[in-house]
Structure formats: structure tokens, C-alpha cells
Amino acid sequence: MSTPTPEQSTPQAAAELYELGQIPPLGVVPKKMHAMVIRKERHGRPAVAMLPEVVEVPAIGPNEVLVYVMAAGVNYNGVWAALGKPLSPIDVHKQAYHVAGSDASGVVWAVGSGVRSWKVGDEVIVHCNMTCGECHHCNGGNPMLCRSQQIWGYETTHGSFAQFCKVQAQQLLPKPKHLTWAEAGCYMLVHATAWRMLYGHPPHVLKPAMNVLVWGGSGGLGTMAIQICKAAGANAIAVVSSADKGEYCMELGAKAWINRKDFKCWGAMPDPDDADKYAAWSNEAKKFGKAIWAITGGVDVDIVFEHPGEDTFPVSALVVRRGGMVVFCAGTTGYLITFDARYVWMRQKRIQGSHFASKFEADEANHLVMDKRVTAGLSRTFPFKDTAQAHELMADNRHPPGNMAIAVNATAEGCRNLGESVAAQEVR
Ligand SMILES: NC(=O)c1ccc[n+]([C@@H]2O[C@H](COP(=O)([O-])OP(=O)(O)OC[C@H]3O[C@@H](n4cnc5c(N)ncnc54)[C@H](OP(=O)(O)O)[C@@H]3O)[C@@H](O)[C@H]2O)c1
């Protein structure tokens, strides 16, 4: 790609503030930017909490990079940040306000004095794992265990719902050339999380012909998990709440889908001493297990890919095979999880927590996208002004299957101004 030159950019001196898509000269950083801002006093529904404001462009440190955001990805992080639940991100990073957004595609606009691998003009995507880079976990160990580990755009401010975002240099990855800005900006958080869940916890790693139960198959995580399973030659069994979503999962490469609405074994596990309630739950859970057997030919699944939490965990722990793994990265429906421990110890099942991914894992996962084995699963692109609306849909589980993006500076004019090869990319 030909990187934009100052000549190709808007021929004007640095203004205090640029409008969306009105590109400053390459590398020239304005004082202010448009951002979707969450403040502590307005935590609540995204429509109330996430409002447009003009704020200062963040200053960068020696190992940091300022990225001119072309597109940002919509994740549940933004919903949690708006709600301020289970906690306010502002109480975590203690800044005056919070700019959410943990996925981005864009152009490197400024680099700190210690940055060697990236230069102004590089087209990049951002992974959301921030670490100290100095401890033993970051150097030859498992960076997800670094004591300073944080999720950018959730535990830190200056996320991607703004014209510029501030990231550690190690968070950058090359933008897959065949993707539009919106596609490139929408998938990394869920893709790398799914990758670590399926490959990051040996010996329970994905292998050909394994059976994997994928909750929320058409959601952000599920969309990527199904494609990763397909690429590995494994069988993804998607759980969804409608036939439309089931068909979407089949198009992605699922082996089969199950409608969770056909069963009534959701929520906290009933007390086994309450014989009637327990029998009703157990019968429904076994019915669900039989629906899985009908797909697998009578064997239990090797891995359960979990994230709904409270509503589904008792069943996940039941249906995974002896010695298999329930791997989970969230508790969207609640995090006071219950399960019958007897099945877990007697059948030596593994319950494994998982959280985002290291840079190494994000890079591995990105290779599948670069190699066109996995798509970004872009469902819909919203204009910047509708950032809160996209999060409203997600909060109510009314969002379309796949991953949503926000066009930040990737307006049609913005793409044109960034040079010919970029302008040729469709902004969907
Ligand atoms: N720790 C991490 O690193 C990490 C990373 C990414 C995401 N997460 C978390 O993981 C969760 C899911 O993220 P996502 O991006 O995949 O969200 P998403 O796009 O909203 O997908 C979640 C899916 O869950 C399903 N679902 C909703 N309610 C359910 C219920 N009661 N029982 C079973 N399934 C239900 C929905 O599908 P159906 O209605 O069709 O079943 C939905 O498509 C969020 O809480 C997010 O914060 C954590």
C-alpha cells in the first residue's frame, strides 16, 4: 500500500480540531479530537452513557503509538463500560472520563522515542492486551499472567471510539491487506480470545475431528470459534436462539446447530435435595445432551466454549466428556456460576478460565485471517454518531450475527483522502 504523504492529505496547517474524515497532514497531531465519552455521573444504558464530546488528543510515552482510527469494533466491553457494571472503568484507571473501544484499524500517526518496529503511515490493527513488557511473564512466560495486564479501552481510557487512540507499540499488528477498514477493525478482540480458549490451555487444544460445543454461535466470540474449528478440521456445534442464527453458523462452517429455546434447563442449578426441581432440570439437561449425541453419533463433546455463565454453566459442566474441558471467558448472564461438582471430579473434567490473549496468540490468530481461512464476520458498519446505538443493540442481544464496526475516520471522504489504494476499499 502506498502510505499517504503530506501532499495527498488535506493541504492545511494543523488545525485545533478536524472533522471526521477530514484528514490532518500525515503525522500532524491536532490538539483536540471527537470522541464518544463515558462519564461517571452518566453510567447507564449506552444511549445515555456514551455521548459525543471534544477532548484532548492523548500524549504518548516513549513506547507508545498514536493511531488515527479508521474503524473501531463493537464489543461487550463497551456495554459494561457504559453501564459501569460490574464496576466503573473510571474507578479502575482514575481518569476524568472513559473512551471505550478495544478494537481498531487505522494508521500510525505518531510514535514514541523508543518505538522501533512501526513508523508513521503504517496501516495497522490493534490487539487489546496491555502488559508491562518487563516481567518474567512478559519475557518467555505467559504475558496474560503479567501483574500489570490490562484490557485497553476497558481498563484504560483512550480506546478506539475516538479519532485518535493511544496504544503500546506491542499492541500493533499489520492490517490484513484484503480487508476493508471496517472489516479489519471489528474482529481481533473476539478472534484472539477464541483462539486462546481453543489453543492456549494444553493439553486441551483443538485437534481435527474434535467436537466443540459453541455457545452463542452467531455472536462475536462464537463466529470466530466456529471458523477456527473449521480451519482445524474440528466439529463446531453451535448453540443459538433462532433458526436464522443457526443457518448463519452453518454458513460459517458449523457442523450443526441447536436452538437453546427448545430446552428448559437454564439458570442456576437446582438443589439436588429438592427432588422435583432437580428431576425437572436433570431431564431437560439430558434431553439437551441427547440433542448433542444425535449430532456426534453418541459421544460427548471434547470442549465446551463457554461465556454466557450463570444460565448455561451447569449444563456445560454436565455435557463435556470425561477428561474434557469447559473453557470460559465471561459470565454475560451472571458470574455466580453453579455446577454439579460430582461430575467434575468423578469424571476428571477441567474447568478453565481464559482471558483475551498474548500478542503471540493474537498474531497466530491473525495469520488465519491473513490467509483467508477466517473472515472478520463483519455484520454491519455504523457511522460514528451511532456508536451508542450499536451498543444498545448488543446490550439487548438484538444485534445482527457476527461483528459490528463503527466507521470513525473511515468515511467515504476519509478513505479518499488517505490515497488511492485505500480509497478503493469499500466502506460498508
Ligand atoms: N475475557 C475476555 O477476554 C472476553 C473477550 C471477548 C468477550 N468476552 C465476553 O464474552 C461475552 C460474549 O461476548 P460476544 O462478543 O460473543 O457477545 P455477543 O456478540 O453478544 O454474543 C453472545 C451470544 O450469547 C448468546 N446468548 C445470549 N444470552 C444467552 C443465554 N441466556 N444463554 C445462552 N446464550 C446466550 C447470544 O446468542 P443466542 O441468543 O443466539 O443464543 C449471543 O449471540 C461478553 O460478556 C463479553 O464481554 C470476554
The ligand as an SDF file (V2000), in Angstrom:
LIG
                    3D

 48 52  0  0  0  0  0  0  0  0999 V2000
  -12.4840  -12.2880   28.8360 N   0  0  0  0  0  0  0  0  0  0  0  0
  -12.3250  -11.9610   27.5820 C   0  0  0  0  0  0  0  0  0  0  0  0
  -11.1910  -11.8490   27.1340 O   0  0  0  0  0  0  0  0  0  0  0  0
  -13.5050  -11.7410   26.6920 C   0  0  0  0  0  0  0  0  0  0  0  0
  -13.2940  -11.4900   25.3270 C   0  0  0  0  0  0  0  0  0  0  0  0
  -14.4000  -11.3140   24.4890 C   0  0  0  0  0  0  0  0  0  0  0  0
  -15.6760  -11.3160   25.0230 C   0  0  0  0  0  0  0  0  0  0  0  0
  -15.8330  -11.5120   26.3660 N   0  0  0  0  0  0  0  0  0  0  0  0
  -17.1830  -11.5270   26.9470 C   0  0  0  0  0  0  0  0  0  0  0  0
  -17.8750  -12.6200   26.3770 O   0  0  0  0  0  0  0  0  0  0  0  0
  -19.2520  -12.3320   26.3200 C   0  0  0  0  0  0  0  0  0  0  0  0
  -19.7880  -12.5840   24.9160 C   0  0  0  0  0  0  0  0  0  0  0  0
  -19.1440  -11.7290   24.0030 O   0  0  0  0  0  0  0  0  0  0  0  0
  -19.5760  -11.7080   22.4730 P   0  0  0  0  0  0  0  0  0  0  0  0
  -18.7760  -10.6510   21.8210 O   0  0  0  0  0  0  0  0  0  0  0  0
  -19.5350  -13.0600   21.8950 O   0  0  0  0  0  0  0  0  0  0  0  0
  -21.0840  -11.2130   22.6200 O   0  0  0  0  0  0  0  0  0  0  0  0
  -22.2880  -11.3620   21.6030 P   0  0  0  0  0  0  0  0  0  0  0  0
  -21.8890  -10.9930   20.2210 O   0  0  0  0  0  0  0  0  0  0  0  0
  -23.4170  -10.6280   22.2460 O   0  0  0  0  0  0  0  0  0  0  0  0
  -22.6060  -12.9180   21.6070 O   0  0  0  0  0  0  0  0  0  0  0  0
  -23.0680  -13.5770   22.7460 C   0  0  0  0  0  0  0  0  0  0  0  0
  -24.0710  -14.6360   22.3460 C   0  0  0  0  0  0  0  0  0  0  0  0
  -24.5310  -15.2640   23.5360 O   0  0  0  0  0  0  0  0  0  0  0  0
  -25.8350  -15.7690   23.2850 C   0  0  0  0  0  0  0  0  0  0  0  0
  -26.6390  -15.6370   24.4880 N   0  0  0  0  0  0  0  0  0  0  0  0
  -27.2690  -14.5360   24.9500 C   0  0  0  0  0  0  0  0  0  0  0  0
  -27.9440  -14.8230   26.0670 N   0  0  0  0  0  0  0  0  0  0  0  0
  -27.7560  -16.1390   26.3010 C   0  0  0  0  0  0  0  0  0  0  0  0
  -28.2210  -17.0270   27.2870 C   0  0  0  0  0  0  0  0  0  0  0  0
  -29.0230  -16.6250   28.2800 N   0  0  0  0  0  0  0  0  0  0  0  0
  -27.8370  -18.3200   27.2190 N   0  0  0  0  0  0  0  0  0  0  0  0
  -27.0440  -18.7460   26.2120 C   0  0  0  0  0  0  0  0  0  0  0  0
  -26.5720  -17.9520   25.2440 N   0  0  0  0  0  0  0  0  0  0  0  0
  -26.9250  -16.6630   25.2880 C   0  0  0  0  0  0  0  0  0  0  0  0
  -26.4310  -14.9640   22.1580 C   0  0  0  0  0  0  0  0  0  0  0  0
  -26.7950  -15.8500   21.1150 O   0  0  0  0  0  0  0  0  0  0  0  0
  -28.2120  -16.5740   21.0740 P   0  0  0  0  0  0  0  0  0  0  0  0
  -29.2340  -15.6220   21.6180 O   0  0  0  0  0  0  0  0  0  0  0  0
  -28.3920  -16.8820   19.6270 O   0  0  0  0  0  0  0  0  0  0  0  0
  -28.0620  -17.8180   21.9010 O   0  0  0  0  0  0  0  0  0  0  0  0
  -25.2910  -14.0790   21.6630 C   0  0  0  0  0  0  0  0  0  0  0  0
  -25.1270  -14.1430   20.2780 O   0  0  0  0  0  0  0  0  0  0  0  0
  -19.4080  -10.8910   26.8070 C   0  0  0  0  0  0  0  0  0  0  0  0
  -19.7430  -10.9050   28.1780 O   0  0  0  0  0  0  0  0  0  0  0  0
  -18.0200  -10.3080   26.6310 C   0  0  0  0  0  0  0  0  0  0  0  0
  -17.7570   -9.2410   27.4970 O   0  0  0  0  0  0  0  0  0  0  0  0
  -14.7780  -11.7440   27.1960 C   0  0  0  0  0  0  0  0  0  0  0  0
  1  2  1  0
  2  3  2  0
  2  4  1  0
  4  5  1  0
  4 48  2  0
  5  6  2  0
  6  7  1  0
  7  8  2  0
  8  9  1  0
  8 48  1  0
  9 10  1  0
  9 46  1  0
 10 11  1  0
 11 12  1  0
 11 44  1  0
 12 13  1  0
 13 14  1  0
 14 15  2  0
 14 16  1  0
 14 17  1  0
 17 18  1  0
 18 19  2  0
 18 20  1  0
 18 21  1  0
 21 22  1  0
 22 23  1  0
 23 24  1  0
 23 42  1  0
 24 25  1  0
 25 26  1  0
 25 36  1  0
 26 27  1  0
 26 35  1  0
 27 28  2  0
 28 29  1  0
 29 30  1  0
 29 35  2  0
 30 31  1  0
 30 32  2  0
 32 33  1  0
 33 34  2  0
 34 35  1  0
 36 37  1  0
 36 42  1  0
 37 38  1  0
 38 39  2  0
 38 40  1  0
 38 41  1  0
 42 43  1  0
 44 45  1  0
 44 46  1  0
 46 47  1  0
M  CHG  2   8   1  16  -1
M  END
$$$$
